Amino acid sequence: MSYEQDLTFELRLRGRDETEIAEILREVQAHGTDDADLEREFGAPAEYAASFGRSRRRTLGGRITATAVIVAIAWVVGSFGVVLVRRLAFGIEPVSGALLGSPWTLAIAVVIAAAGVLAGFLVDRLSPVRGRTGV
């Protein structure tokens, strides 16, 4: 990855908005185009991004991850609710006495959560800066 991509990712992790990131990248580009020159001038991307501090703003990738985890938890709770209603209202016992109904319930929840974490990471890591013009 290039210095600019690494810096963009680090700034997103620190909650900087896209307009701020675009301004910072314009400033960085004004100082040089070679990654080695930029590293000498500004330091490592993580160090330079840390100089801007943190913001409470959640990144798009963070929102994707949080949504996937919430969906995974809802899946498990919903599955447990279905088993509970079937048992209490209809007297239907789950197959093999499984608490969550299907042995796949927890595996599906883990896959949903893992997919969300991966998608969130990739969105923050690979998406170009929005609002960046003239570059």
SULDA-V127721 format. One record per pair of residues at least 6 apart in sequence whose ideal C-beta (glycine too) atoms are under 8 Angstrom apart, sorted by the first residue. I is the first residue (numbers start at 1). J is the second residue. Records with the same first field share a line. If there is no record, write none. Layout:
I: J / J
This chain:
1: 9
2: 35
3: 28 / 35 / 38 / 39 / 45
4: 25 / 28 / 29 / 38
5: 125
6: 45 / 46
7: 24 / 25 / 28 / 45 / 48 / 49
8: 21 / 25 / 129
9: 45 / 124 / 125
10: 45 / 46 / 48 / 49 / 50
11: 20 / 21 / 24 / 49 / 52
12: 21 / 59 / 61 / 124
13: 49 / 59 / 124
14: 49 / 50 / 52 / 53 / 54 / 55
15: 54 / 55 / 56 / 57 / 58 / 59
16: 24 / 49 / 52 / 55 / 57
17: 55 / 57
18: 129 / 130 / 131 / 132
19: 131
20: 52
21: 129 / 132
22: 129 / 130 / 131 / 132 / 133 / 135
24: 52
25: 129 / 132 / 135
26: 132 / 134 / 135
28: 38 / 42
29: 135
31: 37 / 38 / 41 / 42
32: 38 / 41
42: 48
58: 66
59: 120 / 123 / 124
60: 120 / 123 / 124 / 127
61: 119 / 120 / 121 / 122 / 123 / 124 / 125
62: 120 / 124
63: 120
64: 116 / 119 / 120 / 123
65: 116 / 117 / 119 / 120 / 121
66: 116
67: 116
68: 112 / 113 / 115 / 116 / 117 / 119 / 120
69: 113 / 116 / 117
71: 112 / 116
72: 109 / 110 / 112 / 113 / 116
73: 109
75: 105 / 108 / 109 / 112
76: 100 / 105 / 106 / 109
79: 100 / 101 / 102 / 105
80: 99 / 100 / 101
82: 101
83: 94 / 98 / 99 / 100 / 101
86: 92 / 94
87: 93 / 94
94: 101
95: 101 / 102
96: 103
98: 105
100: 106
